[in-house]
Amino acid sequence: MEHTPAAVWLTEAASAAQHQGGGILLRVVLVVMVVGCALAGWFLLRGYSRKDD
């Protein structure tokens, strides 16, 4: 097994990540959007609760 320095491995990993496209970014955007919609819905709908005093 050939030993490669960490700098070479890191450079190759960064090069491979550029060829993958926007898959990771798209997943992050979708997760943030879903969580944001859930929080906005909770915030807006909590004002409609009935307060029985």
N, C-alpha and C positions, 0 to 999 in steps of 0.2 A: 504494500500500500504506500502510495506516494504522499509525502507530507507537503502541504501547501501553506504558505504563510497566511495569517489572518487577513492581511490587507488584500491579497489576491482573491481570497474567498469572498470578502466583503464586496469587492469590485464586481466580481462575477454575479453575486446575488443582486446587486443594484442594477446591473445590466439586464438580468433576466426579469426583474420587476418592471422595467420599462416596456418590455415586449408583451406583458400580460394585458395591458389596457387599463380601463377604468373599472374593473370589477369590484375591487375593494372599496373604492370611492363611492360607487353606486350603492353598495350594501350599507355603508356608513350613512349616506344621505337618506336612504329608505328607513333605516332604524330611527334616526333622529326625527324624521318626519312623522313616523307612526307614534313615537313617544310624545312629540310635541302636540299632535292632534288629540291624543288621549288626555294630556294635561289641560289643554285648552277646553276640551269638552267637560272635564271634571270642574274646572274653574267656572265655566259658564252655567253649568247645570246645578251647581251647589246653591246657587241663589234662588232656585225654585223650590227648595225644600220648605215644607210647612212648619211653622213654629207654633206649637200649641202651648200657649201660656196659661 
